[in-house]
C-alpha cells in the first residue's frame, strides 16, 4: 500500500480480555516500530523490529505485552489480560532501514479502550 | 536516560501571531532532534529535523535551531494560520537504536 496501515482503527474491550493489534508497514521497509500514545504520557516507544527480530524490546511495559513480526512484513502487538491503564492509541511506524529515524512513516494508529 | 520536555498546551493564538513552542532535551551523546505534527484525524508526520549543533531545520514556515549550549530545540513560526492547528511533538533519536523519544506534545489552536 501507499502508507503504513493499522487495524482495527478502534477497539473497545473488557478488562481481562486479550487484544491483538495489527500493523502493515510500507512494502520493503525492514525496520518497524511500535509506540503508545497515552493521555498525560505522550508518545512512548514500545518495541523495534529489524526484519523479524526485535533487538530492542525495552519499552514494553509488562510481560502482558508481546509483539511478533512475520515474513519481514506484518507485525502484531498482543496485550494479554488487558487493564484500564492500557487504554491508549497504539502507533506503528516503519522505515526503509535502520539508521534514518527521520524516515519513520507512521500509521494512523489503533485507539484502544479498556472498560 | 534520554528525555524530552516541551511546554504544555494548549497554546491559543490568533491568525498571523508569532508562535514559539519550547522544547528542551536531556541526552548522552549527540542525538538528532525532530519536530513532528499530528493534524486532527491524521497520523504523525515529520515537520522538520536537525542532526547536529547549530543546524536549523525548516519547513512550511516553521523553524527550529539545535542549541547544544542550552539543550534546546524551540519551534517558531512568524505568522500562524488556522490550518496550523494541530498537536506538535518534539523528539530526539537514540543513535544506538534509532528509536524516537518524544515529548508529551503541545496542542496549538489558531483562531481566525
Contacts between the chains, C-beta under 8 A, distances in Angstrom:
chain1	res1	chain2	res2	distance
A	3	B	43	7.8
A	4	B	43	7.7
A	31	B	98	7.1
A	33	B	99	6.6
A	33	B	100	7.6
A	35	B	100	7.5
A	35	B	102	7.7
A	40	B	104	7.4
A	41	B	104	7.2
A	42	B	89	7.4
A	42	B	102	5.3
A	42	B	103	6.0
A	42	B	104	3.6
A	42	B	105	5.7
A	43	B	44	7.9
A	43	B	89	6.3
A	43	B	91	7.7
A	43	B	100	7.7
A	43	B	102	3.7
A	43	B	105	7.2
A	44	B	102	7.5
A	45	B	99	4.5
A	45	B	100	6.6
A	45	B	101	6.7
A	48	B	97	6.2
A	48	B	98	7.3
A	48	B	99	5.6
A	55	B	97	7.4
A	56	B	97	4.9
A	56	B	99	6.3
A	59	B	99	7.5
A	91	B	43	7.6
A	91	B	44	6.6
A	93	B	44	7.8
A	95	B	98	7.7
A	98	B	98	5.4
A	99	B	98	6.6
A	100	B	98	7.6
A	101	B	32	6.6
A	101	B	34	7.6
A	101	B	93	3.9
A	101	B	98	4.5
A	101	B	99	7.5
A	101	B	100	5.8
A	102	B	32	6.9
A	102	B	34	6.3
A	102	B	46	5.9
A	102	B	49	4.9
A	102	B	93	7.6
A	104	B	46	7.8
A	104	B	100	6.7
A	106	B	43	4.6
A	106	B	44	4.0
A	106	B	45	7.3
A	107	B	43	6.0
A	108	B	42	7.2
A	108	B	43	4.6
A	109	B	43	6.8
